Amino acid sequence: MIGIGGGVIMVPAMIVLLSTLPVLAKGTSIAIAVPTALVGALRNRARRGVDLPAAAAGGLAGVSSAVVGSVVGGLVSDSIEATASDVASTVLLVVVVVVVVVASLEVRSLVAERHADAGAPDRSDHGRPLPRSA
């Protein structure tokens, strides 16, 4: 699992299961995600599946944010303890999990509504009946 989704699982797993230092777990996740994303982008570009102006704008925003974040992080890191950084990372992971779960439930609800509107049986993509709302 790679990227933000993989990092949400990989970083805590490395910390808890492998007793890895949090800073090393975070760095490892990034070190794995960057080359994988680069190869994926190059392959998609070769298939003409990349909007170059949008990619350039996103890349510029990402690089700018990384530079600003690094400078601010470097200034702040001396004034906060590692524990505070770990707590902030944990809070971010919990927020991401909650957002993903809520979005998944909303999508499931929309799929059920569309199936009902189309006269299709109330079933998920896996053939199991969806729960009926009251």
MARNU-631455 format. One record per residue (C-alpha): residue number from 1; x negated, y negated, z negated. Coordinates in pm, whole numbers, plus 50000, padded with zeros to 5 digits. Example, Ala and Ser with C-alpha at 12.3 -4.5 7.8 and 13.67 -1.06 7.14 Angstrom:
  pos   east  north     up
    1  48770  50450  49220
    2  48633  50106  49286
This chain:
  pos   east  north     up
    1  50000  50000  50000
    2  49854  49674  50113
    3  49939  49305  50089
    4  50158  49144  49826
    5  50381  49450  49801
    6  50086  49681  49750
    7  49919  49437  49515
    8  50226  49433  49294
    9  50178  49808  49245
   10  49804  49846  49294
   11  49678  49580  49051
   12  49878  49693  48745
   13  49806  50058  48831
   14  49432  49994  48846
   15  49445  49805  48517
   16  49657  50061  48331
   17  49557  50392  48488
   18  49192  50325  48572
   19  49111  50079  48289
   20  48982  49831  48548
   21  48922  49473  48441
   22  49209  49254  48568
   23  48977  49027  48765
   24  48825  49328  48942
   25  49168  49479  49017
   26  49289  49151  49170
   27  48974  49111  49377
   28  48990  49470  49499
   29  49349  49421  49613
   30  49251  49112  49812
   31  48941  49280  49955
   32  49159  49560  50090
   33  49438  49336  50222
   34  49228  49085  50420
   35  49056  49319  50669
   36  49376  49517  50716
   37  49574  49202  50794
   38  49302  49087  51034
   39  49305  49415  51228
   40  49687  49408  51242
   41  49686  49051  51373
   42  49429  49134  51641
   43  49624  49440  51757
   44  49949  49243  51772
   45  49775  48966  51966
   46  49646  49220  52216
   47  50009  49330  52271
   48  50115  48965  52304
   49  50316  48995  51985
   50  50178  48682  51819
   51  50313  48328  51837
   52  49975  48150  51845
   53  50100  47800  51745
   54  50291  47945  51449
   55  49992  48162  51355
   56  49758  47861  51376
   57  49988  47652  51157
   58  50024  47934  50904
   59  49650  47999  50906
   60  49568  47632  50857
   61  49815  47609  50569
   62  49672  47927  50417
   63  49310  47814  50443
   64  49395  47470  50303
   65  49587  47625  50015
   66  49302  47867  49944
   67  49047  47584  49928
   68  49265  47371  49701
   69  49355  47673  49487
   70  48990  47772  49453
   71  48886  47423  49345
   72  49173  47391  49098
   73  49120  47748  48976
   74  48751  47682  48924
   75  48828  47373  48717
   76  49102  47542  48515
   77  48921  47873  48463
   78  48670  47713  48229
   79  48946  47569  48014
   80  49169  47876  47977
   81  49096  48217  47838
   82  49110  48533  48049
   83  49416  48637  47849
   84  49611  48337  47975
   85  49519  48426  48334
   86  49630  48784  48276
   87  49961  48665  48129
   88  50016  48433  48426
   89  49947  48720  48669
   90  50184  48946  48477
   91  50460  48684  48482
   92  50410  48639  48856
   93  50436  49015  48913
   94  50755  49036  48707
   95  50908  48745  48902
   96  50818  48914  49232
   97  50976  49240  49116
   98  51296  49064  49009
   99  51318  48872  49339
  100  51266  49190  49541
  101  51526  49385  49342
  102  51784  49106  49368
  103  51720  49067  49743
  104  51751  49444  49791
  105  52084  49450  49611
  106  52211  49160  49820
  107  52107  49330  50143
  108  52274  49652  50033
  109  52592  49459  49958
  110  52584  49287  50299
  111  52533  49619  50476
  112  52829  49768  50290
  113  53047  49467  50384
  114  52952  49492  50751
  115  53027  49863  50756
  116  53364  49797  50594
  117  53443  49513  50838
  118  53353  49734  51133
  119  53579  50012  51010
  120  53282  50241  50954
  121  53281  50476  50657
  122  53129  50334  50341
  123  52789  50503  50370
  124  52432  50386  50334
  125  52168  50452  50598
  126  52093  50780  50423
  127  52443  50922  50447
  128  52522  50884  50078
  129  52844  50704  49988
  130  52800  50348  49867
  131  52958  50264  49532
  132  53296  50098  49560
  133  53334  49758  49400
  134  53640  49697  49188
